[in-house]
């Protein structure tokens, strides 16, 4: 990335905490929706000086040539935004009401991440944006140090989803430098086989060993390894709401699959796999109250059930925090262990930092609810299947473990 751009960006971001609280009012979705009335490309004023005109021009060109109306918001990560970032495209569509592609690009440090939803008028044909993204083999190789490459790609994917046009090649300048792939095959299909194979191929004990190894791994190289923090607790209720929303989506996807006649063997397998995960997700939501581990486990399993029922490739969760975007990147966590991670966590690990991770109460106090928050992977894996499997990131047998545990209780 051009050094000057990064410097300007970091300077702009460093300034953020000094802004008065009033800068966050009105609520981000309202501000963005209001700005879109005059220009469908919204760039937060705090970033305007930092983003080169060439980046903005590329995005505008892509918006003009898209098959659908496109709404783009470019914004820094703020506390107010953080809570709703995954829901922003939905919240924005609710305010604007028009069909189209809603793209939100958020920058945190020098890392850009992009969320998007495609809303079309009922009855129109076309593919699901998620499935187009899933088939786009280069999507994970696109650079994240500036906004345009991801936004432009998302717009191209939406156009393909909408009218079936071919996805153009990604310009070489938008791709990360080639990294050697280790141990994983090239196609999604065989990726999935490898990933599933890890769970069912007689390696069930391995996950437990891995987690114990991870917990004890020396922290000298990385920052705040497993140390309790005074960070605010995760909002369990929010995770529960997201899990319930995903469960509903998975149920709908499964109902669609069920309605199909003459299902192929592959579709029948998908149906069984999706039901297994959905049942485990429901069991997690039914059994416990105010347990962020159970809520996050339900979210992961329901998300996977929905994808599998829709015909998309299975995705492992981000090992560090399963409420993050799926673990579409792979990073070396300890010397021998490679874990799936979302792009921001992967980028942190590559910078030799420990991602903050899903924070849970340490429960070290006699009363059970210690206020101290620790990363979930420092808990005892024997106590909890979510910890033992890294929410399925280390071994894809979380659903089986939940079901087995439920049967034991009966
Ligand atoms: Zn993550």
Boltz pocket constraint, residues with backbone or C-beta under 6 A from the ligand:
constraints:
  - pocket:
      binder: B
      contacts: [[A, 318], [A, 319], [A, 320], [A, 321], [A, 324], [A, 325], [A, 341], [A, 342], [A, 343], [A, 344], [A, 345], [A, 346], [A, 355]]
      max_distance: 6.0
